[in-house]
Amino acid sequence: MTGSADFGFSPATSQIAVIGAGTMGAGIADVFVRAGYTTYLCDASQTAVNRATEAWKLRLHKDTERGKITAAQAAEWELRWLTCTPDSLPVVPLYIEAIVELPDVKQQLFGRLEELSGGQAILATNTSSLPVTALARTLRHPDRLVGMHFFNPALLMPLVEVISGEATHPDLARSIFNLAQQIGKRPVMVRDEPGFLVNRVARPYYTESLLAVEEQTASLEQVDRLLESRGFRMGPFRLMDLIGVDVNFSVTSSLYERFYGEPRFRPSRLQARKVAAGQHGRKTGIGFYRYDPPASA
């Protein structure tokens, strides 16, 4: 890695692709479309892409009815929302990965994107806990991989963590930081440490609440009500259901492993049972609470 590089973006010249049409991927795509970018939402499942697109169009319709946006804005944004599958991936300057939190799967995807773009594209990962340095290890151009971690719901949450791995080009990290500002977010530069910043600090909010319920100190409903009464917008169990019980459990497990069994990050048996039962929260219709019908991805 030598010299400086131009990693600038502008809505007038740049297209992006978001890989992964789940809750986070669809939310990130929405953010970029509304900021003026032509955005491809890609997924191995055409059903997931169709479901995300239908939910997004419904959201636009509701926003228009409520007067939050104009019909002209909605029509313009619909032209910028494009979809694709792995067989029709476009070549774009920036790919944002928002797929399953499995290192091997992510590395395989990054390798394919690197080959597709001739090593010229920026690869951004929305990982919430996996080390950017390790994800870049198998790439020919590890300096072009950076963390760009959004929070759920991506359209509403202002924070974006920009994570530099050991090989990430500093100009690239600054460009992604500036891009996050340009799309209306509040980015913060963080080091490639376990849990980055937010997930490390927030972990006790979940683990201590789960422990209190396991020890029958209080019910999960009581814990949620008490913490919400103290100023938290969502109690930990409602928030885990929104994030995804499986995603939250994966992050906790990752931190526990990366901190070499630090007790304060020990995963919960209660949460593990929910994951094993497929009760992942809003996206499955049941988590710590029941949702009817299941929330759209």
N, C-alpha and C positions, 0 to 999 in steps of 0.2 A: 504494500500500500504506500504510494508515494504521491506527493503534491496534493492539490485540492481538486475537487470534482463538483460539477454542477448537477445537483439533484433537485432543482426547483420544479414546482408544479403550478399550474394555473388552470382554472376551469375551462378556459378557452382552448387550451392545447392538450389537456391530459384526459385520458380514459383510465379507469382502474377496474380491477376485477376482484371481487370478494369471493373466496372459496369457502363454501359451507353455508347452506341455506337454513340453518337452525335459527334459534332466537337471536343469538349474537350476530351471526352473519347477516341476516335480514335487517337487523337494526343498524348495523354499520353501513350497509348499502343505502338505507334510507337517509342516513346522515349525509352521505356524499352526494346523492341525487339532489337533495334539497340545497346543498351548497353549490350546485351548478355543474357537477361532474357527470359525464356519461359513465354509467356504472353497470358492469356485468355481475349478476349473481349466479354463481356456478355451484353445482352439487352433483355428486354421483347419482343421486336419486332425483329423477324428473318429478316424482310426486312431491318431494320436499320443495323443489323450486316452484312448482305450481301452487302449492299450499301457501308458501311465503308470499308469492306474488298476489294471490287472491286476498290474503290478509292485509297486505300493503295497500292495495287498491281500495279495500273497504275503509281503511284508516284515512286515506285521502278523501274519500266520499264523506266520511263523518266530519273531517276537518273543514271541508267545504260547506257542509250544512250548518256547522256551528260558526261560520264566518272567520275561522282561523286563517284560512287561505282562500284565494280566489279560484274560480273555475279555470281561469287562464293559467294560473300557477300549477294546478293539478294536471291540466292537459300537457303543459310543458314538461313537468316531471315524469309523466308517464312515457314520454318519448325518450327520456334519458335512462329509464330502467330497462335493462336488457338482461337476458338470461342465457345460460349455456350449460353444457354438460362436459365431462372430461374429454370427450371426443371432439368438442367444438371450442376448446379454450382459445380465446383470442390472445394475440401478442399485444401487451399493454406496458406502459412504463412502471406500473405499480400493482403488485398482487398483495392482498391482505388475506392471510390464512386464518380461518375461524372454524377449524374442524376439531375432531375428537382429540382429547389431551393424551395422546400416545406418541412418544418421541419417534418411534420407527415410522409410523404413518405420516407424521409431519415431515420427517426427513425425506421420505420417498416422494412426497408431493413437491418439496422444495427442489429436489434433484430434477424432477420432470419440468418444473417451471423454469429452472435455470437453463436446461437444454432447449426448451421451447423458445426462450427469449435470447438465446445466444449469450447468456451471461450478462445481458445489459439491463435487465429489469431489476427493480428494487423488490425485495421479498420482505414483507412485514408479517410478523406473527402476533396474533391476539392472545397468545398463551397467558394464562393467569398465574402459572407457577413454574413451568419448565424452564431450565436455564437456556438463554439465548446462545451462549457460547457453545454448549453441547449440541444444540440443534444445527448450528452452522458448521460443525466439525466435518461433515461429509461433503460439503460443497466445494466446488472449484473456486468460487468467489465468495468466501465467508464474509468479506467486508461489506457485501451488499445485503446482508440480513440484519434486521433490526426488530426490536419489540415495539409494538404499538397496541397497548392494552386498553381497550374500552371497557366500560362498566354497564351493567344491565339495569334499566333499559338504555341502550346506546343513544337513542334520540334525545333523551331527557338528562342523562347524567353528564355533567360537564367535564369531569376529569378524564384524562388520558395519560397513562404512564408510557414514557418513551425510554426503552431499555437498550443500552449498548452492550453487546457482547464484547469479548476480548478483541475480536477482529473487526468489529463494526467500524466503518469509516466515520470519523467524527463529523465530516461534512454531511454525511447521510443522516446521522442522528439529528443534527441541527435542522436539516431540511424537513424531516418528519415532524419535529417540534413546531416549526413554522407552519407546516401544513395543518397540523392539529389546531393551531390558532386560527388559521384561515377558514376552517370549517366550523368555527364557533365554539371550539372546546378550550379547556384550560389544561394544557399539558404540563407535565413535570418530568424532568430528567431524573432517572433513578439508576442505580447500579444493578448489575446482574447478580443479585444476591437472592437467597431463598425467599419466595413470596413477594419479591420486589419490595414495595412500600406498603400498599393498602392491605394486601392479603396477609402480610405478616402482622400488621398492627391490629387488623380486624379479627384475627383468628380466635382470640379469647372470647369475643362476643358470641361466637358459636359454640366453642368447646366447653366453656363454663356453663352456658345455658343448657347444653345437652347433658352435662354431668349433673346439673341440678335436677333435671327431670329423671335421669337414671337413678339418682339417689332418693327420689320421691320427696325432694324438698318442696317442689311445687309442680303443678301440671304445666304442660307446654302453653296452654291458653293463659294461665296466670303469668308465666314468664313474659309472654308477648305483651299482655296488657300492662304489666308493671313497667317494662322498659319503654313502651310507647308513652306511658304517662310521664316518664322522665325526660321526654323530648326526642327520642328516637322515632323517625318517621315510620319504621316498620320493626316489629319485634323480630328476633332471630329466626324463629320457625317460619313465620310468614316470608321472611326474606330468603331463607334457604329454599322454600318452595318456588319463589320467583326466579332465583338464580338457577335452580336445578339441584336437587338433593345429591344427585350423582356427581355433578360438577363440584359442588362444595366439598363433598367427601374426598374427591380426587385431589383437590388442592390441599386439604388437611393432611392426607396421606403423603403427599409429595413433600410438604414441609417437615413432617415427622421424620421421613427418611433422610432428607437433606440436612436436618439438624441432629442426625445420629441418635434418634430416639429421645429427643428432648420431651419430658413429660407434659409440658404445657401444650404441645402440639399433638398429643396422642389422639388418634381417631376414635370416634364414639361407636360402641357396639350397636346402640339404638339406630344411628344413622346408617351403619353397615347393613342392618337388617332391612331398612327401607330400600336401600340400593339393590340388595339381593332380590327383593320382592318386586322390583320394577316400579316402585312408587317414588317417582322422581320429581313430584311437585306439579305445578300448573300444567306443564307440557304433557303429562300423562293423565291428568285429571284427578290424581290423588298423590299426596305426599304426607306431610304432617297434618294437612287439612284435606278435605275433599272439595273438588271443583267440578261443577256440572253446568255446561259441558266443558271438556278440556279446553284450555286456552290454545289459540292457534299459534303455530311456531313462528 
